[in-house]
Each structure stands twice: as structure tokens, then as C-alpha cells.
């Protein structure tokens, strides 16, 4: 059970939330309700590239597609009530089928990197599809969960949407059949919860699902995010080699360019790094019944603030270092550092580091990843 304090108790698609205005702790009581099958096709598109769906309540709206269970847009008011889309993305759904930057996607079966595109589990050696530096696996392989069509199970416009996907044994080299779901739901006037679940059906398998939205709180077409202030609730990182594969060490951030233990601008020490930030933070622990606070992101110009909670042990902080004149919505061209990704997750390459928290899900067991994004503006 995870508890989130907001306002009075509200019951939404498998979540019972108790809420208080201070929102320091998040209590999520999972109750797995049966909901009616309600499908609402907001826009019909070519079935090969998916359909568009919308969640909307008041002046808060989220558009998604079942291609990669992907977030297409998040529209929010700023401190003056002006609405902006605060996530990067493409102009058309077809562009997502050629996406190499994972805009808004649900990534898996194992998010982030697996060194050497291989691992050993229960005496069996598994070779995966390498798609990073020619020898490592990134975000599930060349055709991970971000590049498949998901099924829409439930959709209520002012409440939630649930996508499901059945991953077969051997897909991208991973063992066992896996039943996966991703639910996006409104839990406050300006709060979005995401619940990802995966059940191993036939074999033990690693599972590490992540949400890969690119955030720019000033607006997707506003330039870089170097003046955004960020506070990361992680006192340590998992250092990496030159191919961004973890060494297996855990290192403190205090006094380094990775130290965001107090809020400061993203760009304040970014020049001390080769390209920018792309590192996993070891999140500070919380009590077992509570979601842990992962990060706060704030843009002073718009007044928008994002607060993020999760039940996962890690947070990948990525400053879109690899964006290179990517043509996006409305023809706007996204450049390096145009956004920030805050990917709650298990540790990268955990399957090859026994000292990292395990990501192995055994047959009959269910993996659960919960995250809550709360938005304010002042």
C-alpha cells in the first residue's frame, strides 16, 4: 500500500487516495476495481500508427496514443492562466513510428541500458537485441514497448485510460510471456498518476518499465530548460562508463555537479559535464507504505511547478543531450537541452549487478510501478 495525502478520499481505477493540501506524502491504497469497458475514440487514425485519445478535466488535458502507450501532449495553465503544451512531441502520429528519442513513450521490457545486451538468469544465458553503441540494449531493444501497438482496455475522458500489451516469450531476446498494462489517471484537478503493471506468465524475466516524457514547463516551443530549477531527492548516483553503462558503484553527489539536494538551475554546472545530465539517482528512502518524493521542477517565468513521487528506487535525470534539430509540433525545431526527462525506474543494468535492487519477476508475480505528477502555478 502507498499513501498519498491530498484532499478528501477519491476512488479512481484501482486507486483509493487520501489527500491533504500539504501533499508531503502520497497514500495510494490499491483496490483494483472492476470498471465498465468504455471506449472513446477521440480521433480515428491509420490503424498502423495507432489512434489518439484524450483525458480532459477543466483546463488540464492530456492526449495519448496507443502506439507505445505514448503521451502526445500535456496542456496546463501558467501563473496567469495561459495554457501551454509542456511536453515535446511530433506533429503527426506517423512521425512516432520513426522516433529514435522516445518522445512520451512507455519503454520496456527493460528501460535504460543492459550492458553487452546479455544477462544470465536461473542458469540460462540470454542474448538480447543490441541497439546502442552496437553492443548494448537500450529501452528494450530495437522494437521495445515504445514501438508496438497497445490495446485500449478502458477510457473515460475525465478520469483515466488503460493500455494493455502482451509481450511474447523471446521478444527482443527476453524470456517468458509477459502481460503488461499502463493506466493514466487524473487524481486531482492538476495531478496525473501513472500505474504500470506487468505479470510474468511462463518464465522468470527482468522487468523495468519507465515513462519517457520530455518536459519543458515554459512550453514545448520555448527553447531550453537550463533556467529551470530542479530539486532531486537522491543523495547518490550510479556512476557510468563512457557508454553510459553503470560500473556497479554507488557514489554520493554532495559537492559535485550532480548535487541537486537543494533546488538550483539545471544549467548552473552543466558545463562541467561532457554533454549534460544522463544519470540514475538513487532516491532517498521513505517509509514502506509511502511513495517516495523523487523530484521537483520549477520554471520561474511561467510559474509552473512539477512534483514527482514514485515507488521505484531510481530516477534517470536526462537533459535531452541527444536532441539535434528534431522537427516537432507546429514545425518547431527542438535543440539540445530543449527539455528534461524524469524517468522513475529500477537501476540501469540491474540484471548484471547483484548489488542493485532486483528487477526479476517470477511466474505468477506482478511488477508494479506507480508515479504521480502534481502540477501547480504561482
KEZADO-295389 format. One line per 5 residues: for each residue z negated, x, y of C-alpha. Coordinates in pm, whole numbers, plus 50000, padded with zeros to 5 digits. Each point is the difference from the previous one (the first is absolute). Layout:
<recs>
Z/X/Y  ...
</recs>
This chain:
<recs>
50000/50000/50000  50078/50114/50353  49840/49847/50304  50160/49976/50343  49805/49862/50293
50211/49788/50235  49936/49640/50101  49904/49707/49774  50099/49999/49638  50370/49948/49933
50173/49964/49665  50351/50134/49962  50212/50081/49690  49749/50174/49783  49769/50110/50283
49677/49852/50128  49914/50169/50328  49677/49985/50193  50054/50108/50356  49796/50109/50301
50141/50100/50338  49884/50362/49979  50218/50069/49698  49824/50318/49897  50008/49912/49631
50253/49804/49803  49888/49766/49724  50275/49885/49769  49883/49779/49713  50291/49980/49757
50020/49653/49858  50360/49968/49873  50085/49644/50085  50286/49802/49860  50236/49919/50285
50297/49765/49992  50336/50161/49964  50142/49956/50349  50316/50190/50084  50135/50002/50353
50321/50194/50046  49996/50084/50368  50344/50159/49983  50246/50009/49714  50186/50328/49957
50211/50181/49744  49798/49992/49677  50084/50366/49939  49794/50105/50303  49733/49732/49994
49885/49719/50227  49794/49986/50319  49664/49820/50016  49760/49947/50287  49626/49967/50041
49911/49851/50336  49684/49872/50162  49990/49955/50376  50132/50313/50173  49961/50219/49690
50299/50025/49767  50109/50220/49712  50348/50003/49844  50049/50135/49648  50264/50033/49732
49976/49994/49623  50209/50318/49993  49721/50252/49944  49736/49741/50103  50069/50144/50345
49861/49918/50345  50289/49962/50246  49810/49919/50320  49651/49940/50137  49995/49822/50337
49677/50008/50202  49886/49940/50360  49892/50289/50222  49711/49987/50250  50215/49791/50236
50123/49761/49732  50344/50164/49973  50138/49986/49647  50148/50309/49833  50110/50101/49653
49772/50293/49912  50164/50129/49680  50316/50202/49953  50284/49861/49790  50370/49943/49961
50225/49742/50163  50126/49847/49674  49872/49959/49645  50296/50194/49866  49874/50310/50181
49682/49990/49792  50201/50055/49681  50094/50346/50132  49657/50077/50146  49866/50352/49942
49695/49968/50229  49831/49698/49831  49973/49779/50311  49731/49736/49929  50032/50033/49623
49766/49952/49707  50025/50334/49821  49919/50076/49635  49957/50011/49702  49825/50309/50139
50011/50047/50376  50015/50344/50160  50089/50311/49796  49967/50113/49641  50050/50374/49969
50273/50114/49763  50089/49637/49927  49785/50012/49688  49655/49935/49859  49818/49979/49668
49804/49690/49895  49825/49934/49669  50183/50290/49838  50346/49887/50115  50203/50200/50251
50200/49786/50243  50300/50122/50201  50073/49793/50307  50305/49966/50222  49986/50276/50265
50102/49887/50349  49816/50244/50228  50090/50369/50045  50208/49959/49685  49696/50026/49774
49717/49768/50112  49966/49622/49990  49944/49812/50327  49898/49633/50028  50085/49911/49641
50334/50176/49960  50359/49942/50107  49964/49625/49941  49635/49922/50052  49843/49664/50084
50138/50025/50356  50356/49975/49865  49978/49697/49771  50013/49626/50053  49662/49830/49963
49946/49633/49917  49828/49769/50249  49721/49817/49819  49824/49824/50291  50088/49958/50367
49816/49794/50261  50119/50088/50350  49663/49987/50178  49806/50152/49712  50148/50248/49752
50285/50122/49784  49982/50154/49651  50270/50222/49849  50007/50095/49630  50188/50263/49801
50011/50095/49633  50048/50373/49948  50127/50095/49656  49884/50278/49769  50187/50321/50085
50101/49892/50351  50045/50322/50200  49829/50171/49706  49664/49821/50024  49837/49867/49682
49935/49637/49916  50089/49656/50130  49824/49914/50327  49957/49661/50170  49971/50043/50377
49926/49772/50296  49968/50047/50376  49847/49727/50219  50011/49998/50380  49760/49753/50161
49861/49900/50337  49619/50009/50004  49934/49981/50376  50210/49906/50304  50116/50364/50015
49900/50152/49666  50228/50066/49703  49867/50074/49651  50210/50151/49722  49896/49975/49636
50193/50202/49742  49931/49956/49629  50150/50155/49690  49919/49925/49635  50091/50248/49726
50142/49806/49705  50093/50245/49726  49900/50362/50081  49764/50192/50224  50180/50093/50323
49927/50143/50344  50013/49745/50283  49973/50072/50372  50159/49736/50222  50021/50046/50377
50125/49821/50309  50243/50208/50209  50033/49826/50337  50078/50214/50305  49777/49894/50293
50064/50040/50371  49752/49779/50184  50191/50025/50329  50305/49847/49830  50252/50129/49748
50248/50099/50274  49752/50168/50234  50037/50367/49904  49746/50226/49831  49639/49937/49898
49856/50334/50115  49787/49831/50269  49849/49752/49753  49637/50078/49924  49887/50003/49639
49662/50010/49830  50010/50085/49628  49689/49940/49792  50060/50295/49768  49804/50325/50020
50226/50181/49751  50364/50037/49904  50186/50104/49684  50194/50313/50112  50361/50037/49886
50254/50272/49932  50332/50036/50182  50148/49716/49790  49709/49769/50098  49853/50009/49648
49617/50012/50001  49845/50330/49896  49706/49817/49841  49758/50115/50268  49803/49776/50235
49948/50148/50346  49795/49890/50305  50187/49900/50316  49724/50086/50248  50139/50217/50280
50357/50002/49865  50310/49819/50132  49926/49739/49729  49666/49910/50158  50018/49639/50119
49633/49928/49933  49990/49894/50365  50292/49815/50162  50260/50224/50162  50372/49995/50074
50228/50065/49706  50197/50254/50205  49698/50197/50121  50028/50269/49728  50317/49905/49816
50177/50313/50123  49760/50207/49789  50170/49860/49689  50351/50088/49877  50145/49646/50021
49717/49756/50063  49750/49815/49785  50076/49913/49639  49672/50035/49813  49760/49803/49783
49651/49942/50140  49705/49961/49767  49840/49690/50149  49627/50002/50058  49816/49784/49745
49860/49655/50064  49766/49791/49791  50174/49880/49680  50015/49633/50106  50171/50074/50333
50348/50103/50098  49992/50336/50175  50129/50041/50352  50301/50231/49991  50135/50029/50354
50027/49860/50351  50321/50039/50204  50017/49918/50372  50273/49997/50266  49855/49993/50351
50324/49885/50166  50027/49673/49804  49629/49976/49922  50078/49931/49635  49761/50131/49738
50039/50008/49621  49696/50028/49772  50054/50067/49629  49767/49948/49701  50066/50069/49631
49847/50032/49655  50200/50318/49926  49866/50357/50028  50286/50153/50202  50209/49953/50313
50336/50170/50056  50039/50067/50373  50368/50055/50075  50154/50039/50346  50361/49924/49897
50093/50366/50006  50321/49940/49804  50150/49733/50226  50316/50149/50144  50204/49766/50218
49964/49703/49765  50174/49691/50141  49761/49707/49989  49947/49649/50131  50207/49901/50301
50190/50328/49973  49699/50202/50115  50005/50356/49865  49672/50118/49847  49918/50366/50047
49733/50231/49861  49645/49870/50060  50127/49650/50087  49722/49843/49791  49700/50065/49780
49946/49900/49637  49646/49928/49879  50035/49975/49623  49680/49920/49813  50032/50136/49648
49867/50200/49709  50031/50376/50043  50351/50149/49966  50082/50172/49669  49676/49870/49854
50151/50002/49650  50009/50381/50014  49657/50056/50156  49705/49892/49780  49760/50044/50295
50180/49723/50195  49911/49632/49948  50190/49867/49699  50297/49767/50047  50039/49919/49629
50011/49631/49911  49954/49919/49631  50160/49703/49821  49822/49678/50094  49845/50152/50313
50102/49905/50354  50049/50234/50296  49896/49856/50337  50083/50132/50346  49867/49806/50300
50063/50076/50366  49928/49811/50321  50171/50056/50335  49825/49849/50302  50178/49996/50337
49846/49954/50345  50124/50062/50355  49796/50068/50313
</recs>
